[in-house]
Amino acid sequence: MKELVEYIARFLVDNPEAVQVTEVEGERSIIIELRVAPDDMGKVIGKQGKIAKSIRTLTKATAAKEGKRVVVEILR
């Protein structure tokens, strides 16, 4: 899951070296924290949050196969 979010984020931003993804896994849920450079926040979130919503949708579909819930948080 972490690799998927990192892969997508690195292609969206201008500064791929600044992308950091951490994953906290519980019994039934996964929390993924995505950190990007402040200049790249808009690129990851997108107009009206459409890109962020797409990232969340992809991760939820992947997590559903494993029977888990996933939460993607985009942080500075």
Backbone atoms as SQL, in Angstrom:
CREATE TABLE atoms (id INTEGER PRIMARY KEY, chain TEXT, resi INTEGER, resn TEXT, atom TEXT, x REAL, y REAL, z REAL);
INSERT INTO atoms VALUES
  (1, 'A', 1, 'MET', 'N', 0.826, -1.181, 0.000),
  (2, 'A', 1, 'MET', 'CA', 0.000, 0.000, 0.000),
  (3, 'A', 1, 'MET', 'C', 0.877, 1.254, 0.000),
  (4, 'A', 2, 'LYS', 'N', 1.873, 1.238, 0.858),
  (5, 'A', 2, 'LYS', 'CA', 2.790, 2.370, 0.963),
  (6, 'A', 2, 'LYS', 'C', 3.476, 2.624, -0.374),
  (7, 'A', 3, 'GLU', 'N', 3.896, 1.565, -1.044),
  (8, 'A', 3, 'GLU', 'CA', 4.589, 1.691, -2.316),
  (9, 'A', 3, 'GLU', 'C', 3.693, 2.299, -3.388),
  (10, 'A', 4, 'LEU', 'N', 2.417, 1.943, -3.379),
  (11, 'A', 4, 'LEU', 'CA', 1.463, 2.482, -4.347),
  (12, 'A', 4, 'LEU', 'C', 1.330, 3.990, -4.194),
  (13, 'A', 5, 'VAL', 'N', 1.129, 4.452, -2.977),
  (14, 'A', 5, 'VAL', 'CA', 0.972, 5.891, -2.725),
  (15, 'A', 5, 'VAL', 'C', 2.258, 6.635, -3.076),
  (16, 'A', 6, 'GLU', 'N', 3.387, 6.066, -2.710),
  (17, 'A', 6, 'GLU', 'CA', 4.675, 6.701, -3.005),
  (18, 'A', 6, 'GLU', 'C', 4.911, 6.788, -4.514),
  (19, 'A', 7, 'TYR', 'N', 4.592, 5.746, -5.235),
  (20, 'A', 7, 'TYR', 'CA', 4.754, 5.713, -6.688),
  (21, 'A', 7, 'TYR', 'C', 3.914, 6.804, -7.355),
  (22, 'A', 8, 'ILE', 'N', 2.665, 6.909, -6.963),
  (23, 'A', 8, 'ILE', 'CA', 1.769, 7.910, -7.543),
  (24, 'A', 8, 'ILE', 'C', 2.256, 9.320, -7.216),
  (25, 'A', 9, 'ALA', 'N', 2.598, 9.556, -5.960),
  (26, 'A', 9, 'ALA', 'CA', 3.003, 10.892, -5.526),
  (27, 'A', 9, 'ALA', 'C', 4.289, 11.351, -6.206),
  (28, 'A', 10, 'ARG', 'N', 5.242, 10.462, -6.378),
  (29, 'A', 10, 'ARG', 'CA', 6.512, 10.843, -7.005),
  (30, 'A', 10, 'ARG', 'C', 6.325, 11.317, -8.447),
  (31, 'A', 11, 'PHE', 'N', 5.349, 10.766, -9.150),
  (32, 'A', 11, 'PHE', 'CA', 5.101, 11.194, -10.529),
  (33, 'A', 11, 'PHE', 'C', 4.301, 12.484, -10.613),
  (34, 'A', 12, 'LEU', 'N', 3.612, 12.848, -9.547),
  (35, 'A', 12, 'LEU', 'CA', 2.800, 14.062, -9.565),
  (36, 'A', 12, 'LEU', 'C', 3.582, 15.322, -9.219),
  (37, 'A', 13, 'VAL', 'N', 4.585, 15.204, -8.380),
  (38, 'A', 13, 'VAL', 'CA', 5.255, 16.383, -7.822),
  (39, 'A', 13, 'VAL', 'C', 6.485, 16.791, -8.634),
  (40, 'A', 14, 'ASP', 'N', 6.929, 18.033, -8.406),
  (41, 'A', 14, 'ASP', 'CA', 8.146, 18.544, -9.035),
  (42, 'A', 14, 'ASP', 'C', 9.392, 18.125, -8.270),
  (43, 'A', 15, 'ASN', 'N', 9.234, 17.853, -6.966),
  (44, 'A', 15, 'ASN', 'CA', 10.366, 17.505, -6.112),
  (45, 'A', 15, 'ASN', 'C', 10.144, 16.099, -5.532),
  (46, 'A', 16, 'PRO', 'N', 10.403, 15.047, -6.333),
  (47, 'A', 16, 'PRO', 'CA', 10.107, 13.684, -5.850),
  (48, 'A', 16, 'PRO', 'C', 10.966, 13.233, -4.674),
  (49, 'A', 17, 'GLU', 'N', 12.109, 13.876, -4.463),
  (50, 'A', 17, 'GLU', 'CA', 12.963, 13.496, -3.335),
  (51, 'A', 17, 'GLU', 'C', 12.323, 13.853, -1.997),
  (52, 'A', 18, 'ALA', 'N', 11.412, 14.826, -2.004),
  (53, 'A', 18, 'ALA', 'CA', 10.786, 15.284, -0.762),
  (54, 'A', 18, 'ALA', 'C', 9.580, 14.439, -0.360),
  (55, 'A', 19, 'VAL', 'N', 9.188, 13.493, -1.186),
  (56, 'A', 19, 'VAL', 'CA', 8.027, 12.653, -0.883),
  (57, 'A', 19, 'VAL', 'C', 8.394, 11.644, 0.201),
  (58, 'A', 20, 'GLN', 'N', 7.603, 11.640, 1.268),
  (59, 'A', 20, 'GLN', 'CA', 7.788, 10.687, 2.364),
  (60, 'A', 20, 'GLN', 'C', 6.449, 10.027, 2.661),
  (61, 'A', 21, 'VAL', 'N', 6.454, 8.726, 2.734),
  (62, 'A', 21, 'VAL', 'CA', 5.232, 7.988, 3.032),
  (63, 'A', 21, 'VAL', 'C', 5.502, 7.084, 4.219),
  (64, 'A', 22, 'THR', 'N', 4.663, 7.198, 5.243),
  (65, 'A', 22, 'THR', 'CA', 4.764, 6.300, 6.390),
  (66, 'A', 22, 'THR', 'C', 3.452, 5.523, 6.502),
  (67, 'A', 23, 'GLU', 'N', 3.572, 4.288, 6.951),
  (68, 'A', 23, 'GLU', 'CA', 2.407, 3.410, 7.049),
  (69, 'A', 23, 'GLU', 'C', 2.325, 2.851, 8.454),
  (70, 'A', 24, 'VAL', 'N', 1.178, 3.025, 9.082),
  (71, 'A', 24, 'VAL', 'CA', 0.925, 2.468, 10.406),
  (72, 'A', 24, 'VAL', 'C', -0.180, 1.434, 10.235),
  (73, 'A', 25, 'GLU', 'N', 0.141, 0.186, 10.507),
  (74, 'A', 25, 'GLU', 'CA', -0.812, -0.885, 10.270),
  (75, 'A', 25, 'GLU', 'C', -1.342, -1.437, 11.584),
  (76, 'A', 26, 'GLY', 'N', -2.660, -1.496, 11.656),
  (77, 'A', 26, 'GLY', 'CA', -3.320, -2.098, 12.802),
  (78, 'A', 26, 'GLY', 'C', -3.904, -3.441, 12.404),
  (79, 'A', 27, 'GLU', 'N', -4.756, -3.993, 13.255),
  (80, 'A', 27, 'GLU', 'CA', -5.368, -5.281, 12.945),
  (81, 'A', 27, 'GLU', 'C', -6.279, -5.204, 11.733),
  (82, 'A', 28, 'ARG', 'N', -7.145, -4.205, 11.711),
  (83, 'A', 28, 'ARG', 'CA', -8.143, -4.099, 10.647),
  (84, 'A', 28, 'ARG', 'C', -8.002, -2.837, 9.814),
  (85, 'A', 29, 'SER', 'N', -7.036, -1.983, 10.110),
  (86, 'A', 29, 'SER', 'CA', -6.934, -0.729, 9.377),
  (87, 'A', 29, 'SER', 'C', -5.477, -0.340, 9.130),
  (88, 'A', 30, 'ILE', 'N', -5.299, 0.518, 8.156),
  (89, 'A', 30, 'ILE', 'CA', -3.982, 1.029, 7.792),
  (90, 'A', 30, 'ILE', 'C', -4.093, 2.548, 7.675),
  (91, 'A', 31, 'ILE', 'N', -3.147, 3.256, 8.283),
  (92, 'A', 31, 'ILE', 'CA', -3.082, 4.707, 8.145),
  (93, 'A', 31, 'ILE', 'C', -1.829, 5.021, 7.340),
  (94, 'A', 32, 'ILE', 'N', -2.011, 5.749, 6.249),
  (95, 'A', 32, 'ILE', 'CA', -0.896, 6.132, 5.390),
  (96, 'A', 32, 'ILE', 'C', -0.764, 7.643, 5.446),
  (97, 'A', 33, 'GLU', 'N', 0.425, 8.104, 5.832),
  (98, 'A', 33, 'GLU', 'CA', 0.703, 9.543, 5.887),
  (99, 'A', 33, 'GLU', 'C', 1.608, 9.900, 4.724),
  (100, 'A', 34, 'LEU', 'N', 1.153, 10.828, 3.898),
  (101, 'A', 34, 'LEU', 'CA', 1.904, 11.282, 2.737),
  (102, 'A', 34, 'LEU', 'C', 2.385, 12.697, 2.998),
  (103, 'A', 35, 'ARG', 'N', 3.691, 12.888, 2.948),
  (104, 'A', 35, 'ARG', 'CA', 4.287, 14.212, 3.133),
  (105, 'A', 35, 'ARG', 'C', 4.996, 14.614, 1.850),
  (106, 'A', 36, 'VAL', 'N', 4.715, 15.843, 1.403),
  (107, 'A', 36, 'VAL', 'CA', 5.361, 16.390, 0.210),
  (108, 'A', 36, 'VAL', 'C', 5.855, 17.793, 0.527),
  (109, 'A', 37, 'ALA', 'N', 6.665, 18.341, -0.375),
  (110, 'A', 37, 'ALA', 'CA', 7.147, 19.712, -0.204),
  (111, 'A', 37, 'ALA', 'C', 5.957, 20.669, -0.255),
  (112, 'A', 38, 'PRO', 'N', 6.035, 21.795, 0.471),
  (113, 'A', 38, 'PRO', 'CA', 4.917, 22.747, 0.477),
  (114, 'A', 38, 'PRO', 'C', 4.520, 23.228, -0.916),
  (115, 'A', 39, 'ASP', 'N', 5.480, 23.355, -1.820),
  (116, 'A', 39, 'ASP', 'CA', 5.171, 23.807, -3.176),
  (117, 'A', 39, 'ASP', 'C', 4.384, 22.761, -3.968),
  (118, 'A', 40, 'ASP', 'N', 4.466, 21.512, -3.565),
  (119, 'A', 40, 'ASP', 'CA', 3.815, 20.426, -4.301),
  (120, 'A', 40, 'ASP', 'C', 2.464, 20.023, -3.726),
  (121, 'A', 41, 'MET', 'N', 2.022, 20.657, -2.668),
  (122, 'A', 41, 'MET', 'CA', 0.747, 20.292, -2.042),
  (123, 'A', 41, 'MET', 'C', -0.408, 20.381, -3.029),
  (124, 'A', 42, 'GLY', 'N', -0.440, 21.446, -3.814),
  (125, 'A', 42, 'GLY', 'CA', -1.525, 21.631, -4.774),
  (126, 'A', 42, 'GLY', 'C', -1.557, 20.547, -5.833),
  (127, 'A', 43, 'LYS', 'N', -0.402, 20.063, -6.226),
  (128, 'A', 43, 'LYS', 'CA', -0.330, 19.013, -7.251),
  (129, 'A', 43, 'LYS', 'C', -0.858, 17.688, -6.726),
  (130, 'A', 44, 'VAL', 'N', -0.639, 17.417, -5.458),
  (131, 'A', 44, 'VAL', 'CA', -1.102, 16.155, -4.869),
  (132, 'A', 44, 'VAL', 'C', -2.592, 16.223, -4.543),
  (133, 'A', 45, 'ILE', 'N', -3.062, 17.387, -4.137),
  (134, 'A', 45, 'ILE', 'CA', -4.477, 17.532, -3.792),
  (135, 'A', 45, 'ILE', 'C', -5.325, 17.711, -5.048),
  (136, 'A', 46, 'GLY', 'N', -4.876, 18.527, -5.988),
  (137, 'A', 46, 'GLY', 'CA', -5.605, 18.729, -7.235),
  (138, 'A', 46, 'GLY', 'C', -6.753, 19.708, -7.073),
  (139, 'A', 47, 'LYS', 'N', -7.346, 20.065, -8.197),
  (140, 'A', 47, 'LYS', 'CA', -8.478, 20.995, -8.178),
  (141, 'A', 47, 'LYS', 'C', -9.656, 20.339, -7.477),
  (142, 'A', 48, 'GLN', 'N', -10.175, 21.032, -6.490),
  (143, 'A', 48, 'GLN', 'CA', -11.303, 20.568, -5.688),
  (144, 'A', 48, 'GLN', 'C', -11.042, 19.198, -5.060),
  (145, 'A', 49, 'GLY', 'N', -9.762, 18.860, -4.850),
  (146, 'A', 49, 'GLY', 'CA', -9.403, 17.618, -4.175),
  (147, 'A', 49, 'GLY', 'C', -9.572, 16.366, -5.006),
  (148, 'A', 50, 'LYS', 'N', -9.660, 16.506, -6.317),
  (149, 'A', 50, 'LYS', 'CA', -9.925, 15.340, -7.169),
  (150, 'A', 50, 'LYS', 'C', -8.773, 14.335, -7.188),
  (151, 'A', 51, 'ILE', 'N', -7.539, 14.811, -7.215),
  (152, 'A', 51, 'ILE', 'CA', -6.406, 13.882, -7.238),
  (153, 'A', 51, 'ILE', 'C', -6.292, 13.160, -5.900),
  (154, 'A', 52, 'ALA', 'N', -6.458, 13.900, -4.799),
  (155, 'A', 52, 'ALA', 'CA', -6.417, 13.278, -3.473),
  (156, 'A', 52, 'ALA', 'C', -7.517, 12.222, -3.342),
  (157, 'A', 53, 'LYS', 'N', -8.689, 12.529, -3.850),
  (158, 'A', 53, 'LYS', 'CA', -9.798, 11.570, -3.802),
  (159, 'A', 53, 'LYS', 'C', -9.478, 10.326, -4.623),
  (160, 'A', 54, 'SER', 'N', -8.829, 10.518, -5.773),
  (161, 'A', 54, 'SER', 'CA', -8.453, 9.373, -6.612),
  (162, 'A', 54, 'SER', 'C', -7.434, 8.483, -5.915),
  (163, 'A', 55, 'ILE', 'N', -6.451, 9.107, -5.250),
  (164, 'A', 55, 'ILE', 'CA', -5.453, 8.336, -4.504),
  (165, 'A', 55, 'ILE', 'C', -6.142, 7.525, -3.409),
  (166, 'A', 56, 'ARG', 'N', -7.067, 8.155, -2.715),
  (167, 'A', 56, 'ARG', 'CA', -7.792, 7.457, -1.643),
  (168, 'A', 56, 'ARG', 'C', -8.639, 6.309, -2.194),
  (169, 'A', 57, 'THR', 'N', -9.260, 6.529, -3.341),
  (170, 'A', 57, 'THR', 'CA', -10.085, 5.482, -3.953),
  (171, 'A', 57, 'THR', 'C', -9.240, 4.274, -4.341),
  (172, 'A', 58, 'LEU', 'N', -8.076, 4.516, -4.940),
  (173, 'A', 58, 'LEU', 'CA', -7.184, 3.417, -5.324),
  (174, 'A', 58, 'LEU', 'C', -6.706, 2.625, -4.109),
  (175, 'A', 59, 'THR', 'N', -6.340, 3.333, -3.057),
  (176, 'A', 59, 'THR', 'CA', -5.858, 2.634, -1.868),
  (177, 'A', 59, 'THR', 'C', -6.987, 1.864, -1.178),
  (178, 'A', 60, 'LYS', 'N', -8.190, 2.418, -1.171),
  (179, 'A', 60, 'LYS', 'CA', -9.316, 1.707, -0.554),
  (180, 'A', 60, 'LYS', 'C', -9.653, 0.437, -1.321),
  (181, 'A', 61, 'ALA', 'N', -9.568, 0.502, -2.651),
  (182, 'A', 61, 'ALA', 'CA', -9.841, -0.691, -3.449),
  (183, 'A', 61, 'ALA', 'C', -8.795, -1.765, -3.194),
  (184, 'A', 62, 'THR', 'N', -7.542, -1.359, -3.078),
  (185, 'A', 62, 'THR', 'CA', -6.466, -2.312, -2.807),
  (186, 'A', 62, 'THR', 'C', -6.612, -2.909, -1.406),
  (187, 'A', 63, 'ALA', 'N', -6.955, -2.075, -0.438),
  (188, 'A', 63, 'ALA', 'CA', -7.108, -2.549, 0.933),
  (189, 'A', 63, 'ALA', 'C', -8.316, -3.461, 1.077),
  (190, 'A', 64, 'ALA', 'N', -9.350, -3.221, 0.301),
  (191, 'A', 64, 'ALA', 'CA', -10.551, -4.052, 0.388),
  (192, 'A', 64, 'ALA', 'C', -10.245, -5.494, 0.018),
  (193, 'A', 65, 'LYS', 'N', -9.302, -5.703, -0.883),
  (194, 'A', 65, 'LYS', 'CA', -8.908, -7.063, -1.249),
  (195, 'A', 65, 'LYS', 'C', -8.310, -7.804, -0.058),
  (196, 'A', 66, 'GLU', 'N', -7.664, -7.043, 0.829),
  (197, 'A', 66, 'GLU', 'CA', -7.052, -7.631, 2.022),
  (198, 'A', 66, 'GLU', 'C', -8.001, -7.638, 3.215),
  (199, 'A', 67, 'GLY', 'N', -9.192, -7.073, 3.038),
  (200, 'A', 67, 'GLY', 'CA', -10.164, -7.025, 4.118),
  (201, 'A', 67, 'GLY', 'C', -9.843, -5.981, 5.169),
  (202, 'A', 68, 'LYS', 'N', -9.191, -4.882, 4.763),
  (203, 'A', 68, 'LYS', 'CA', -8.810, -3.837, 5.709),
  (204, 'A', 68, 'LYS', 'C', -9.364, -2.492, 5.271),
  (205, 'A', 69, 'ARG', 'N', -9.375, -1.552, 6.201),
  (206, 'A', 69, 'ARG', 'CA', -9.724, -0.168, 5.909),
  (207, 'A', 69, 'ARG', 'C', -8.433, 0.617, 5.783),
  (208, 'A', 70, 'VAL', 'N', -8.459, 1.662, 4.966),
  (209, 'A', 70, 'VAL', 'CA', -7.266, 2.492, 4.813),
  (210, 'A', 70, 'VAL', 'C', -7.669, 3.954, 4.882),
  (211, 'A', 71, 'VAL', 'N', -6.801, 4.735, 5.521),
  (212, 'A', 71, 'VAL', 'CA', -6.977, 6.186, 5.615),
  (213, 'A', 71, 'VAL', 'C', -5.706, 6.821, 5.082),
  (214, 'A', 72, 'VAL', 'N', -5.849, 7.708, 4.094),
  (215, 'A', 72, 'VAL', 'CA', -4.702, 8.408, 3.540),
  (216, 'A', 72, 'VAL', 'C', -4.753, 9.851, 4.026),
  (217, 'A', 73, 'GLU', 'N', -3.709, 10.265, 4.720),
  (218, 'A', 73, 'GLU', 'CA', -3.606, 11.635, 5.209),
  (219, 'A', 73, 'GLU', 'C', -2.491, 12.336, 4.444),
  (220, 'A', 74, 'ILE', 'N', -2.794, 13.521, 3.918),
  (221, 'A', 74, 'ILE', 'CA', -1.784, 14.305, 3.185),
  (222, 'A', 74, 'ILE', 'C', -1.329, 15.423, 4.105),
  (223, 'A', 75, 'LEU', 'N', -0.046, 15.406, 4.451),
  (224, 'A', 75, 'LEU', 'CA', 0.523, 16.341, 5.429),
  (225, 'A', 75, 'LEU', 'C', 1.618, 17.190, 4.798),
  (226, 'A', 76, 'ARG', 'N', 1.907, 18.300, 5.437),
  (227, 'A', 76, 'ARG', 'CA', 3.025, 19.142, 4.998),
  (228, 'A', 76, 'ARG', 'C', 4.289, 18.711, 5.658);
